Amino acid sequence: MDLFNNLALGFGVAFTAQNLIYAFVGCVLGTLIGVLPGVGPIATIAMLLPATYALPPVAALIMLAGIYYGAQYGGSTTAILVNLPGESSSVVTVIDGYQMARKGRAGPALAAAGLGSFFAGCVGTLILAAFAAPLTEVAFKFGPAEYFSLMVLGLIGAVVLASGSLLKAVAMIVLGLLLGLVGTDVNSGVARFSFDIPELTDGIGFIVIAMGVFGYGEIISNLSQSEEEREVFTGKVTNLYPTAQDFKRMIPAVLRGTTIGATLGILPGGGALLASFSAYTIEKKTKLKPGEVPFGQGNIRGVAAPESANNAGSQTSFIPLLTLGIPPNAVMALMVGAMTIHNIQPGPQVMTSNPELFWGLIASMWIGNLMLVILNLPLIGVWIKLLTVPYRWLFPSIVLFCAIGVYSTNNNTWDIWMVALFGIIGYTFIKLGVEPAPLLLGFILGPMMEENLRRALLLSRGDWSVLVTRPLSAGLLAAALLLLVIVLLPAVKSKREEAFVED
């Protein structure tokens, strides 16, 4: 009964004209920055933080939240149409979404992403409303050792996820982990692997690697072929919306993705990102139906599952922020900044001392998700128009937008040169037939793994057994080991090679 009373209070706050306008502004801005490669929600929210001084606290947080989950929708658009993950959590959407676009099925891919995101967003918000308080108990049980073990499991999952050779997948993850070590050591403050280059002391940016490997690498690959042989859009889009058969395949994938996303989003440390990778892994392990397109060649489940997972994860990532005051990712850290600006102390007391803010924000997420699906589905036709642009005009535009996006994050020309370098590396990966997605996961999780491992060892006075003496940590490591053993079994290995024969 309390839940209904609280939600009634929340919708009363969210349905005021001012809050509806700010929710709409946030959703539109989020979609736009998701569509523009390189300009992520972190940069946008950081730029808009000073503008929230003049706004009431509820309106400011509603707008910033709209930007965050709106970017999850928009990020899939560039991933599907131009092979550029607008968001880190859209990295796996690229794999099948872009192949669908190449086959003239960009419409169903965008609709699958939009509808999957809407459903997952609504479910994620419902979980946030119903289970915010009890679910924080789970998060409380996670210490540094547990986070490290969870990330090990995530990396093992990425090996399973990668198509083709297991050895290549492991090599990609190791390369990602090594790239993540470049920068300044958090504990000692000493620059490492920076080769006395001042720009490398801050590390290599995620956007730089994602743009270079996925965007520029693909462009170089296309330009290296004659115009007739280029694997680009024909501009012939056969249908805008999914068929009945598509829906039949999508629905179970959306349900699985939503469950994974809602669960992993609660855990601090890139829950939405881990969720999208995990959801894709599970879909890849689910048996293909007769006549279904193989994964990596444009399977609609490869779009619907990770998009549902990252959206559910982005909604439930508000749980540790609003109930514990712990920001689970960089965007939530900026939300802490926005709350502090308005003299609101994030943590358990928000629910009791400021119920209008807490429940108003939750109710606004339902409204925002509805706004996003209403905004995005009619715009599918507009996005499809991008496909009719000749490639000789399209590729310089992508290069320009990437350069502007990368430059705007740090106002540094060094990043533009780095993107060019990673473009050449990305092209090399294409030629070698290597799947680059595990590299990005290794790169993102590497620094977080190191930090949590060092923290766990610091707390245990250098005793490594802490990883196996804590039950939750031991369970996660056992699951990772079991997954690795299963994948390496001769029978499973041969089946896996058959499944990826198309690569």
N, C-alpha and C positions, 0 to 999 in steps of 0.2 A: 504493500500500500504506500509505503514511504517513497518507493521508486516512482510511482505514478504522480504523487504530489510534487516530488522534486522535478520531474520532467514537465509537469504543468507549469511550474515556476520558470523553468528554463525556456519553454516555448513562449511564455508571456514576455520574457526579456528579449528573446531572439526575434520575435515578430513585431518589434517596434520599427517604424519607418527608417530611423537612423541605422539600426543594426542590420536591417535587410540590405540597405544600400552598401554598407561597408563589407558585408558578406559577398555581395555581387562584385564589388570592386576587387576584392581579394581573389575571387575565383577567376575573373577575367585576366587579372595580372598574372596569376599563377599559370593559367593556360598559355598565355603569351610567352612567358619566360621559359616554360617547359618546351614550347615549340622552337624558340630561338636557341640554337646549340651554343653551349658554353656559358649562358647566363642562367645560373641555377638559383633556387630559392634562397640559398645562403647569402649570395651577393645582393639579391633584391631586398631581402628582409633587413640586411645590414644597412643598406642605403636608406631604407624607409624608417628605420628605428627613430631617428631624430624627428621625423614628421609625426610620430605617434604622441609626442609630448602634448600636443594641443587636443588630442582626442580623449574621450572618456575611456577608462581602462577596458571595459567590456568590448566597446567598438574596436579599439586598437587590436586586442587579442583575436577577435573574430576575423578581422581583416588579415592579420598575419597568418592565422591558421588556414584561411582560404587560399592564401598564396602557396602554402606548403602542400596541401593535398591537391590543389589545382595544378601544381607543377608535375605531380605524379601522372595526371591525365595527359598534360601537354608533352611530357617527356617521351611518351609512347608514340606520339605523332611523328617526330623526327626520326625515332628509332625505326619505324615502319617505312616511312617514305624515303629518307635519304641516308639510311644506315648509320645514323649518328645517335647514340644514346644521350638524350637531353639530360637524363638523370642517371646516377650510378645504379639505381635500382632498375633502370630500363635496359641494362647491358644485355640480359638474356632475351629480351623482347626482340632485339635486333636479329637474332639467329633465324627465327622462323617468320617474323613479321616482314622483314625486308624481302625474303624469298617469296612471300605471298604477294607483295607489291609488284615484284618482277613478273609474276604470272598473271597480272591484271586483277588481283584480288585484294587490292589495298583497302577497298570499301569494307568488306567483311572483317579484315584484320583490325581496322580502326573501330568498327562497331563492336567487335569482340572485346577490345581493350576498354572501350567506353562503358559498355554494359557490365563487363566483369568488374571494373573499378567501382561502378555505382553500387552494385550488389554488395561487394566486399566492404566498401566504405560504410554502407548502412549497417551491415552486421558488426563491423569493427566499432562503430559508434554505440550500438546497442550493448556490446560487451563492455565498452568503456563505462557506460551508464550503470549497467547491472553489477559488474564485477570489479569495479575500480578498487574498492576497499579490500575484499578478500584476495584479489590477485597480487596486491603488493606484498602479501606474505611470501609468495613464491619468489619475487624479486629480492626480498630480504635474505633468502637462503643462498643467493649467489654472491660468493666472494671472488677475489682475484683468481684463485685456483679453478673455480667453476667456469669463469669466463674464458680462461685459457683453454680448458678442455672443450668447451662449446665451440671455440674457434677452430681447434684441431679437427673436430667433427665436421665443421663447415668446409674446411680445406679438403678433407677426405671426400666429402660429398662432391666437391668441384672436380676431383679426379674422376669420379664415377660419371659425372655430368658430361665431361669433355668427350667429343666424338673422336674417333680414330685411335691412334696409339696411346696406351697408358703412359709410356715413357715420355712422349711429347707433352702430355698433360702435366705430369710431375715436373718436367723441365720448366713449363710455363709458370707453375705455382712457385717454384724455387726462384725463378727470375723475378716474379712479382714481389716475393718476400725480400729479395736482395735490393730491389729498387726502393722498397719501403724503408730500408735502413739508411738511405741517403739523407743527410741533414744533421741536425744537432741532437746529441744524446740528451734525453729528458732528464736523466739523473745527474750527469756530471756537467752538462752544458758545453761539452767539447764537440766541435764539428767533426763528423766522420764521413768518409767517402765523398768529400766535397771537392777534393783535388785543388784546394786553395781558390776555388771559384766562389766569390761571395754569394752569388745568386743561389748556389746549391745548398747553402747552410740552412735554408728554410725547407729543404726537401724538394721533391718533384711533385707538382700538383696533379691531382687526379684528372682534372679537366684536360691537362696537357697530354697525358697518356691516352685517355679515352678518345679525344679528338684526333690525335695523331694516328693511333693504331686502327681505329674503326673508320674515321672520316677520310683523312688524307691518304691512308693506305689503300682504301677502296678506290679513291679518285685516281691515284697513280696506276693502280691495276687496270682500271678502265681505259686510261689514256695510253697505256702500253699496247693496247689492242687496236686493230683497225676498226673504223666506225661500224662496219657490218657485224663484227664479232662482239661488240660491247654488250655486256649483260646489264642493260639499263632498262628503264621503263619504256614501254612502247606507247604509252598514253592511252592504250585501249583498256578501259576498265569495264569488265563484263557486267558486274552488278555492284550496287552500292551497299547492300545489306546482306547479312548472313542468310543462307538457305536453311530449310528445316533440318537437313542433315548436319549442317554446321552447328545449329542449336543443340541437336542431339549429342554431338561430341563435346561442345563447349560446357554444357551445364555441369557434368560431373567434375570437369577440370576446374571450373570456377569454384565449386564447393570445396574441392581439395585445397586449392590455392588460398581461399578465404580462411580455412581452418588453420593452415600452416602460418599464414601471415598474421592472423589474430594472436596466435600463440607466441611466435617469435618476436613480434613487435613490442611486447611487454618488456623483453629483456634489453637492458641498456647495452649499447655496442652495435649499432647498425642492424637492428632487427629487421627493418623493411628490406634491406639489401640481402641479408642471409635468407630471408623468407622467399624472395623472388628466385634466388639460385636453388634453394631447396625444392620449391614448387616445380621448377623446370626439371630437376633431377628425378622427382617422383613421376612426373608425366612421362619422362623418357623411359622409365622402368616399367610403366604400364603398357600392357600388350597392345599393339596396333590392331584395330578392327580391319576386316577385309575391305580393301579398296581405299584405306586411309593413307594419306601422303606420309612418307617417313619424316621423322624429326630432322630439322636442318634443311628441309626442302620446301617448307611452307605449310606445316601442320598448324591448324587453328588453335589446337590445345596448347601449343608452344607460345601462343600470345595470350590466351585467356587466363591460364594458370598463373604465370609470373605477374601479370598486371593486377589480377585479383589479390595476389599475395602482398605485393608492395603497397597497395592501397589500404588493405586491412591492417598491415603493419604500421603504416603512417598514422592511422587513427588510434590504434592501441598504444603507440609510442607516447601518447599524451598521458597514459596511466602513471608511469614512474615520475613524470614531470609534475602532474597535478597532485599526486598523493604522497610522493616521497621527496619532491623537490630535486630529484636527480634527472638531469637532462640526458636522454639516451643517445642523442646524436647532436651534430653541430647546429641544426636548425632549432632543436629544442633548447640548446644553450642560448641561442639568440632570443627565444621566447622568455627564458629566465631573465635576460637583460630587459626585455620589454616590461615584464612584471615588476622588476626592481625599479624601473623608471617611474612607475605609478605607485610606488611604496607598497607593493604586494609581496609578501614573503612566500615563495613557492614551497609547498610541503603539505603535510596532513591538515594543517589548520585552515587551508584555503576552503575546504569543503564546509567547515563549520563557521568560520568568520566571514566568508564572502560567498555564500551559496548562489547569489545572483550571477556572479562571475563564473563559478564552476559549472552550474547547470545551464546557464545561458550559452556558454562556449560549446557544451556538448550538444544542445539543441540546434545551434547554428551549423553544426557539422552535417546534420541531416538535411537541413535546408540547402547548405552549400553543395552537397553531393547531388541533390536534385537539380540545382541550378547548372551544375557542370554537365550533367547528362543532357539537359535541355539545350545547353549551349553547344555541346560537342557533336551530338548526332546530326543536327542540321548542317553543321560546318564540314561534315565529311566530304560533301560535294566540292566545297571550296578547297580543302586540302588536296583533293584528287586533281584539281586544276594544275597543281604544281607539277604533276606528272607529264603534262603536255608540253612543258617548257623544254626546248631542245637542250641536249646535254652540253653543247658548247657554251650555252648561257648559264646552265644550272651549276656546272662545276666551279666557275670563277665566283659565283654568288656564295656557294657553300664555303669555299676557301676564305672569302672575305668575311662572312658571318663568323666563321670559326676564329679567324684572326682578331676580329673586334671583340668577340666573347672572351677569348683567352687574355687579350690585352687588358680588358676592363676589370678582370678579377684582381690583378696586382699592379696595373699600370706599368708594365715592364715588357720591353721588347724581347728580352731574353726568352720569355715563355713562347713567343711566336717562333723563334728559331728552334726551340725544343720540340714544338709540335711538328715542325718540318722534319726534324731528325726521327721522331717516333713514327712519322708517316712513312719514311723509308723502311724503318723496322717493321711496320705493319704490312708493307708491300712484300717484304722478305717472308713474313709469316704466311701470307697468302700463297706465295710461290712454293713454300715448303709444305703447304697443306696443314698448317698448325692452327688449332682453335685458340684465339687470344683471350676468351672470356675468363679462364682460370687465372691468367696473369693479373687481371684487374682485381679479382677477389683476393689473391695473394698480396697484392700491393696495398689494398685497403685494410685487410686483416692483420698484415705483418706488424706494423707499429703497435696496434692494439694488443696483439698476442704478446709481444715483447714486454710492453708496459705491465700487463697483468701477470706474466710469468715472474718478472722481477719483483713486483709487489708481493706476490705469493711467497717468493723465496725470502724476501726481506722480513715478512711477518713470521715465517717459520725458521728464521735464523739460518738460512741456506740449506734447509732439509728438503730434498727433492721428493721425499715420500709423501709430502703434503698433497700431491696430486692424486695419490691413490688411497690415502687414508680418509679423505673426506668422501662420504658416500656418493654425493651428487656428482662430484668431479670424476670419481672412479667409474661411475655408471656411464658418463658421457665418453670417457676414454675407451671403455669396454665396447660401447656402441661403435665408435670410430674404428677400433681394431677388428670388430666383427664384420663391418662393412668392407674393410680392406681385404680381409680373408676371403669373403664371399666373392668379391670382384676378381681375386687372383686364383680362385679355383679353376682348374683346367676346363671343366664343363661350362662354367659361367663365362670364362674368358673367350671360348670359341663362339658361344652364343652372342656375346657382345660384339665380336668381330663381324659376325654375320649381320647384326643389327646395323652396324655402321659401314656396311659394304658400299653404300652409295657415296661415301666420302672419298 
